[in-house]
Amino acid sequence: MTRSALDLGTIVLLDKVQKGVRIAADEARRLKAVGLVEGRYPNLIVAGPVAAVTGQKAQHIRNRGFDSRYYRDMIVALRLSADGRGPPPDSPPPGCRASSTGR
């Protein structure tokens, strides 16, 4: 992140987003325009570069969720297993890593 000087109002808004407190739509647009938050309103999360600077990259990855390809592959694998042509439903879709905790 190249921007290191933020005004106090922006910092307070980022703190609210990080804590999960809802902010006004115009405030969300302002933060999104600068690239400090991502997601769809009102479900905003701190942007990746901000999370990396603050040491919260792992939490950011957990919060942002999976991409569409992961869900598509999961649906295809479940469909194939229902037809009897694919792997059992408890195995992960191709190209996806299974969680070591089973969640």
C-alpha positions, 0 to 999 in steps of 0.5 A, a space after each residue: 500500500 503506497 498511501 500512508 497518510 489517512 485522515 482521522 475520519 477515514 481511519 475511524 471508518 476503516 475501524 468500523 468496517 474491520 469491527 463489522 459495524 455498519 457504515 453509511 452507503 456514501 461512506 462505503 462508496 468513499 472508502 471503496 473509491 479509494 480502494 480501502 474496502 471491498 465487497 458489496 454494501 453492507 457486507 464490506 471487508 477491509 481490502 487486501 493491501 490494507 489487511 497486509 499492512 496491518 498484519 491481518 492478511 489471514 483474517 482477510 482471506 477467511 473473510 472474503 470467502 471463496 471465488 465462483 470457480 470453487 463453488 462451480 467445481 463443488 456443484 459439478 462434483 456433487 452432481 457427478 457423485 449423485 449420478 454415480 459417475 464421480 467421487 464421493 461427496 466428501 472428497 473435495 472438487 478437483 483443484 481444491 485443497 481439503 481442509 485439515 479440520 474437516 470444515 
